[in-house]
């Protein structure tokens, strides 16, 4: 290890400790994603561990087979149930472990790109990013996917330098599992293409090794998503893949919502104003593009921006903040590169600490560093406070505890979902799974635009016995709550829900 080994250890321990916050938090928030993942894990555990057929609870009377990304994450949770028994929230431990692995991979990536001290700065920014800390123990597949995502970039750079069998196998392994983990990571192909063109030569693309690696890495994801889509076509259930329209349209150029939404997410959770300021100063100074690390970050930013643009109907939404984790390593690399370039512009070599004895430069460097740390910390604290709301217990969780004894086991229930379509009429994934998870029931969701007594009666005819009506949702349909009260028996009511019995 280098002379900064203790600094690396401190950063890792700091990252580890920050990631233990809320590590054993129960699933008591109205997060559809966390409830779905744990529900799928439980269905694996109770229904035979058939990996290729993940099951959700809101599939009505059917088996609930659903289209989703490669379900290695809920399957690992189910395997853990086999060993330790069913414990809600155990998926956080798996996310935590993968997040620690991601830290180590990024440390290795930054040291591969930079000198030791710049790598340390870049890794510190990566480690302390609030968005990554939140994802690190959220019950979402992002933590697993992101581990392979960072590894893909690392082993691609290593493979470019040395096309050995070992590097080829590592690149295949990480790239394949990244694409299986989340199809949104396919923008890595643009990054790899740009790096090859500008660091090698476009003719290098004809290298048989590249062709074989690219095709072999795509075959497993294509096979899985083809199978997953067949589940959607047969059973109609999807975790936001085929049942939501994500793609940019002509309204991108007439509606400022999209560019404002994406920009706000990026500034608020990833780059933050101090980081952006440092990059701007470095670009103005004129030598930052000579930094190989900055160029990699720049190509990476182009690739990610293309994804954010193509899927801006989703990536601009406030709820989709976790889609922006792809930008975190880019920001860490580009800010680190900018700081390194600025210091070299001052003839300060980051690894030669004795140079700090020059009083004027010491004052300048320490002053700028202090200003950056204070302002960036302020930005971090604001983001931490905002993300902390995602761990606050939902009022609906307490409502679910209160009605759990009023609904017989095995009953079919109806629960509110989100909107069927956005303001422009494009399809939205409206299913919300938390009541099904908390009550251990199956059933259906009703989307906001379809709320009516006639719709509820339709569900009653196919065997649904109870409707958990969220007051915030039914208020969207004028007169709907009044009509519900007049049409069905109220078993329970509080400030947040009505529990209605649909049959005598």
C-alpha positions in Angstrom: 0.0 0.0 0.0 1.1 3.6 -0.6 1.9 6.2 2.0 -1.7 7.4 2.0 -2.9 3.9 3.0 -4.4 5.2 6.3 -6.4 7.8 4.5 -7.9 5.1 2.2 -8.8 3.1 5.3 -10.4 6.1 7.0 -12.5 6.9 3.9 -13.6 3.2 3.6 -14.6 3.0 7.3 -16.4 6.4 7.0 -18.3 5.0 4.0 -19.1 1.8 5.8 -20.4 3.6 8.9 -22.6 5.9 6.9 -24.1 3.0 5.1 -25.1 1.3 8.3 -27.6 4.1 9.1 -31.1 2.7 8.7 -29.5 -0.7 7.9 -32.1 -2.6 9.9 -35.0 -0.3 9.1 -38.3 -2.3 8.5 -40.3 -1.9 5.4 -42.7 0.7 6.8 -42.6 3.3 4.0 -44.9 3.5 1.1 -42.2 2.5 -1.3 -43.7 0.2 -4.0 -40.2 -0.9 -5.1 -39.1 -2.2 -1.6 -42.4 -3.9 -1.1 -42.3 -5.6 -4.5 -38.8 -6.9 -4.0 -39.5 -8.4 -0.6 -42.8 -9.8 -1.9 -41.1 -11.5 -4.8 -38.4 -12.9 -2.4 -41.2 -14.3 -0.1 -43.0 -15.8 -3.1 -39.7 -17.5 -4.1 -39.3 -18.8 -0.6 -42.9 -20.1 -0.2 -43.6 -21.2 -3.8 -40.6 -23.3 -4.9 -37.7 -21.0 -5.7 -38.3 -21.0 -9.5 -35.8 -18.3 -10.5 -37.3 -17.6 -14.0 -40.8 -16.8 -12.6 -40.8 -13.9 -10.1 -44.2 -13.3 -8.6 -45.9 -10.1 -7.4 -48.9 -9.8 -5.2 -51.0 -7.4 -7.3 -51.6 -9.8 -10.1 -55.1 -10.6 -8.9 -56.2 -14.3 -9.0 -53.4 -15.3 -11.3 -50.0 -16.5 -10.3 -48.5 -13.0 -10.5 -45.6 -13.8 -12.7 -44.1 -10.4 -13.7 -41.7 -8.8 -16.1 -38.6 -7.4 -14.3 -34.8 -7.2 -14.5 -32.8 -10.4 -13.8 -34.1 -11.2 -10.3 -30.8 -12.2 -8.7 -31.4 -9.7 -5.9 -34.8 -11.0 -4.6 -33.5 -14.5 -5.2 -30.5 -13.8 -2.9 -33.0 -12.5 -0.3 -35.0 -15.7 -0.6 -31.9 -17.8 -0.2 -31.2 -15.9 3.0 -34.7 -16.7 4.2 -33.8 -20.4 3.7 -30.9 -20.0 6.1 -32.1 -17.5 8.7 -35.9 -17.6 8.3 -38.1 -14.8 7.0 -37.1 -11.4 8.3 -38.6 -8.3 6.6 -36.0 -5.9 5.5 -33.1 -8.4 5.2 -32.6 -7.2 1.7 -30.9 -4.1 3.1 -28.0 -6.3 4.2 -27.5 -7.5 0.7 -27.6 -4.0 -0.6 -25.1 -2.9 2.1 -22.6 -5.7 1.2 -22.8 -4.9 -2.5 -22.3 -1.2 -1.8 -19.1 -1.9 0.1 -17.9 -3.9 -2.8 -18.8 -1.0 -5.1 -16.6 1.3 -2.9 -13.6 -1.0 -3.3 -14.1 -1.2 -7.1 -14.3 2.5 -7.4 -11.2 2.9 -5.2 -9.4 0.6 -7.7 -10.9 2.5 -10.7 -9.8 5.9 -9.4 -6.3 4.7 -8.6 -6.1 3.2 -12.1 -7.0 6.6 -13.6 -5.3 9.0 -11.2 -2.3 9.6 -9.0 -2.8 8.5 -5.5 -3.9 11.9 -4.0 -6.3 12.7 -6.8 -7.7 9.2 -6.6 -8.2 9.8 -2.9 -10.2 13.0 -3.5 -12.3 11.4 -6.2 -13.0 8.4 -4.0 -13.9 10.6 -1.1 -16.5 12.4 -3.2 -17.9 9.1 -4.4 -18.0 7.6 -0.9 -19.8 10.5 0.7 -22.4 11.2 -1.9 -25.8 11.1 -0.2 -27.6 9.5 -3.1 -25.2 6.5 -3.0 -25.5 6.3 0.7 -29.3 6.2 0.4 -29.2 3.5 -2.3 -26.6 1.5 -0.3 -29.2 -0.1 2.0 -32.4 0.6 0.1 -34.2 -2.6 -1.0 -33.8 -1.9 -4.7 -31.8 -3.7 -7.4 -29.7 -0.6 -8.0 -27.1 -1.5 -5.4 -26.4 -4.8 -7.0 -26.4 -3.4 -10.5 -24.1 -0.6 -9.6 -21.5 -2.9 -8.3 -21.2 -4.6 -11.7 -21.6 -1.2 -13.4 -18.4 0.2 -11.8 -16.6 -3.1 -12.3 -17.5 -3.0 -16.0 -15.8 0.4 -16.5 -12.8 -0.7 -14.5 -12.3 -3.9 -16.4 -13.0 -2.3 -19.8 -10.1 0.1 -19.2 -7.9 -2.7 -18.1 -8.9 -4.8 -21.1 -8.1 -2.0 -23.5 -4.6 -1.9 -22.1 -4.2 -5.7 -22.0 -6.6 -8.0 -23.9 -5.7 -11.0 -21.8 -8.0 -13.9 -21.2 -8.4 -12.9 -17.6 -9.4 -9.3 -18.4 -11.7 -10.6 -21.2 -13.6 -12.9 -18.8 -13.8 -10.2 -16.1 -15.2 -7.7 -18.6 -17.7 -10.2 -19.9 -18.8 -11.2 -16.4 -19.3 -7.6 -15.2 -20.8 -6.2 -18.4 -23.3 -9.0 -18.7 -24.5 -8.8 -15.1 -24.7 -5.0 -15.4 -27.1 -5.3 -18.3 -29.1 -8.1 -16.6 -29.3 -6.0 -13.4 -30.8 -3.0 -15.1 -31.3 -2.4 -18.8 -30.8 1.3 -18.2 -27.1 0.6 -17.9 -26.9 -0.1 -21.7 -25.6 3.4 -22.2 -22.2 1.9 -21.2 -21.9 0.8 -24.8 -21.8 4.5 -25.8 -19.0 5.1 -23.2 -17.0 2.2 -24.4 -17.4 3.3 -28.0 -16.3 6.8 -27.3 -13.2 5.7 -25.4 -12.2 3.3 -28.2 -12.6 5.9 -30.9 -10.7 8.7 -29.1 -8.1 6.7 -27.3 -7.4 4.0 -29.9 -8.8 4.4 -33.4 -12.2 3.6 -34.9 -10.6 0.8 -36.8 -10.0 -0.9 -33.5 -13.7 -1.6 -33.5 -13.1 -4.3 -36.1 -10.9 -6.2 -33.6 -12.5 -9.7 -33.4 -12.0 -9.7 -29.6 -14.3 -6.7 -29.3 -16.9 -8.2 -31.6 -16.9 -11.5 -29.7 -17.0 -9.7 -26.3 -19.8 -7.4 -27.3 -22.0 -10.1 -28.8 -21.4 -12.6 -26.0 -22.2 -9.9 -23.3 -25.5 -9.1 -25.1 -26.8 -12.6 -25.6 -27.8 -13.4 -21.9 -29.6 -10.0 -21.3 -31.5 -10.4 -24.6 -32.5 -13.9 -23.7 -33.7 -12.8 -20.2 -35.6 -9.7 -21.3 -37.3 -11.7 -24.1 -38.4 -14.2 -21.5 -39.5 -11.5 -19.0 -41.5 -9.7 -21.7 -43.3 -13.0 -22.5 -44.4 -13.1 -18.9 -45.9 -9.6 -19.3 -47.7 -10.6 -22.5 -49.2 -13.6 -20.9 -50.0 -12.3 -17.4 -50.0 -8.5 -17.8 -47.7 -7.7 -14.9 -44.5 -5.6 -15.2 -42.3 -3.7 -12.8 -42.2 -0.5 -14.9 -40.7 -2.0 -18.1 -43.5 -2.6 -20.6 -46.3 -1.0 -18.7 -44.8 2.5 -18.6 -43.8 4.8 -21.5 -40.4 6.3 -20.6 -39.3 7.7 -23.9 -38.7 11.2 -25.1 -41.1 12.8 -27.5 -41.4 16.0 -29.5 -42.8 17.7 -26.3 -39.3 17.6 -25.0 -38.6 20.6 -27.2 -41.8 22.5 -26.2 -42.1 21.6 -22.5 -39.3 22.8 -20.2 -40.3 20.2 -17.5 -38.0 17.6 -18.9 -34.8 19.5 -19.0 -35.6 21.3 -15.7 -36.3 18.0 -14.0 -33.2 16.3 -15.1 -31.0 19.3 -14.4 -32.5 19.8 -10.9 -31.9 16.1 -10.0 -28.3 16.3 -11.3 -27.4 19.5 -9.5 -29.2 18.6 -6.3 -28.1 15.1 -5.7 -24.9 14.6 -7.8 -22.8 17.5 -8.9 -23.8 20.2 -6.4 -22.9 23.8 -7.0 -19.4 23.7 -5.5 -18.5 20.8 -7.8 -19.9 22.5 -10.9 -18.0 25.7 -10.0 -14.7 23.8 -9.7 -15.2 22.2 -13.1 -16.0 25.5 -14.8 -12.9 27.2 -13.3 -10.8 24.3 -14.5 -12.2 24.5 -18.0 -11.6 28.2 -18.1 -8.1 27.7 -16.9 -7.6 25.8 -20.2 -5.7 22.6 -19.4 -8.3 20.3 -17.9 -8.9 18.4 -21.2 -5.2 17.3 -21.1 -6.1 15.2 -18.1 -7.0 11.7 -19.2 -9.3 11.2 -16.2 -11.3 14.3 -17.2 -11.7 12.9 -20.7 -13.0 9.6 -19.5 -15.4 11.4 -17.2 -16.5 13.7 -20.2 -17.1 10.7 -22.4 -19.0 9.0 -19.6 -21.2 12.1 -19.1 -22.1 12.1 -22.8 -23.2 8.5 -22.6 -25.3 9.1 -19.5 -26.8 12.3 -20.9 -27.9 10.4 -23.9 -29.8 7.9 -21.6 -31.3 10.8 -19.5 -32.5 12.4 -22.7 -34.0 9.3 -24.3 -35.8 8.3 -21.0 -36.5 11.8 -19.9 -40.2 11.1 -19.4 -39.0 9.2 -16.4 -35.6 10.6 -15.5 -37.0 14.1 -15.1 -39.5 13.0 -12.4 -38.7 13.7 -8.8 -39.5 10.1 -7.7 -36.8 8.9 -10.1 -33.9 10.4 -8.2 -32.2 7.0 -7.9 -31.9 6.8 -11.7 -29.2 9.5 -11.4 -26.7 7.3 -9.5 -25.0 6.7 -12.9 -23.7 10.3 -12.7 -22.1 10.0 -9.3 -18.8 8.3 -10.5 -18.7 10.8 -13.4 -18.9 13.7 -11.0 -16.3 12.3 -8.7 -13.9 11.7 -11.6 -14.4 15.1 -13.3 -14.2 17.1 -10.0 -11.1 15.2 -9.0 -9.6 15.8 -12.5 -10.5 19.5 -12.3 -8.8 19.9 -8.9 -5.7 18.1 -10.1 -5.5 20.3 -13.2 -6.0 23.5 -11.2 -3.2 22.5 -8.8 -0.9 21.7 -11.6 -1.7 25.0 -13.2 -0.3 26.5 -9.9 2.8 24.3 -10.4 1.7 22.3 -7.4 2.2 18.5 -7.7 -0.5 16.8 -5.6 1.9 14.0 -4.5 4.6 16.4 -3.4 3.3 17.6 -0.1 6.5 19.5 0.8 5.4 22.1 -1.8 2.8 23.3 0.8 5.6 25.1 2.6 5.2 28.0 0.1 3.1 30.3 2.3 1.2 32.1 -0.5 0.3 29.0 -2.3 -0.5 27.3 1.0 -2.9 30.0 1.9 -4.6 29.9 -1.5 -4.9 26.2 -1.6 -6.1 25.8 1.9 -8.6 28.7 1.5 -10.1 27.2 -1.7 -10.2 23.7 -0.1 -11.9 25.1 3.0 -14.5 27.0 0.9 -15.1 23.9 -1.2 -15.5 21.6 1.8 -17.9 24.0 3.6 -20.1 24.7 0.6 -20.1 21.0 -0.6 -21.0 19.9 3.0 -23.9 22.3 3.0 -25.1 20.8 -0.2 -24.7 17.3 1.2 -26.6 18.2 4.3 -29.6 19.5 2.3 -29.6 16.3 0.2 -29.3 14.1 3.3 -32.3 15.8 4.9 -34.4 15.4 1.7 -33.5 11.7 1.3 -34.1 11.0 5.0 -37.8 11.4 4.3 -37.7 8.2 2.4 -37.1 6.3 5.7 -39.9 7.9 7.6 -42.6 5.5 8.6 -45.7 5.9 6.4 -49.0 6.7 8.1 -50.4 3.9 5.9 -48.2 1.5 7.7 -50.0 2.1 11.0 -53.3 1.9 9.2 -52.3 -1.5 7.8 -51.5 -2.7 11.3 -54.9 -1.5 12.5 -56.9 -3.3 9.8 -54.9 -6.5 9.6 -57.3 -8.4 11.9 -60.3 -7.2 9.9 -59.4 -8.9 6.6 -59.4 -12.7 6.6 -56.3 -14.4 5.4 -56.5 -15.3 1.7 -58.9 -12.5 0.9 -58.6 -10.6 -2.4 -58.2 -6.8 -1.8 -58.4 -3.7 -4.0 -55.9 -0.9 -3.3 -55.2 2.5 -4.8 -52.4 2.9 -7.3 -50.9 5.8 -9.1 -52.1 7.5 -12.3 -52.7 5.3 -15.4 -51.2 8.0 -17.6 -49.2 11.2 -17.2 -50.4 14.7 -18.1 -49.6 14.1 -21.8 -51.6 10.8 -21.9 -48.6 8.4 -21.9 -48.9 5.2 -20.0 -47.6 5.0 -16.4 -46.9 2.0 -14.2 -49.5 2.6 -11.5 -49.2 -0.4 -9.3 -48.5 0.2 -5.6 -47.7 -2.9 -3.6 -47.2 -1.8 0.0 -50.7 -2.7 1.3 -50.4 -6.2 -0.3 -47.0 -6.7 1.4 -48.1 -5.4 4.8 -51.3 -7.4 4.9 -49.9 -10.5 3.1 -52.7 -10.4 0.6 -53.2 -10.6 -3.1 -55.4 -8.5 -5.3 -55.6 -5.5 -7.7 -54.7 -1.9 -7.9 -57.1 0.7 -9.3 -55.4 3.7 -11.0 -56.5 7.3 -10.2 -58.2 8.0 -13.5 -60.3 4.9 -13.3 -61.8 5.6 -9.9 -65.5 5.2 -9.8 -68.1 3.1 -8.0 -68.8 1.2 -11.2 -65.1 0.2 -11.4 -65.1 -1.0 -7.8 -68.3 -3.0 -8.5 -66.4 -4.7 -11.4 -63.7 -5.9 -9.0 -66.3 -7.1 -6.6 -67.8 -9.3 -9.3 -64.5 -11.1 -9.8 -64.1 -11.9 -6.1 -62.5 -8.8 -4.4 -63.9 -8.5 -0.9 -62.3 -5.4 0.5 -61.2 -2.0 -0.8 -58.5 -0.1 1.0 -59.2 3.4 -0.2 -56.5 6.0 0.4 -58.1 9.4 1.1 -55.4 11.3 -0.8 -56.1 9.1 -3.9 -59.9 9.0 -3.9 -60.0 12.8 -3.5 -58.8 13.1 -7.1 -62.2 11.9 -8.4 -64.9 14.4 -7.5 -67.7 12.8 -5.4 -66.0 9.4 -5.3 -65.6 9.3 -1.6 -69.2 10.2 -1.0 -70.4 7.6 -3.4 -68.2 5.0 -1.8 -69.6 5.8 1.6 -73.1 5.4 0.3 -72.5 2.2 -1.6 -70.3 0.0 0.7 -70.0 -0.8 4.4 -67.1 1.0 6.2 -65.2 -1.4 8.5 -62.5 1.1 9.5 -61.6 4.7 9.0 -58.8 7.0 10.1 -57.3 10.2 8.8 -55.7 8.3 5.9 -57.8 5.4 4.7 -61.2 3.9 4.4 -61.6 0.1 4.7 -64.7 -0.9 2.7 -66.3 -4.3 2.7 -67.6 -4.9 -0.9 -70.0 -7.8 -0.2 -72.6 -8.2 2.6 
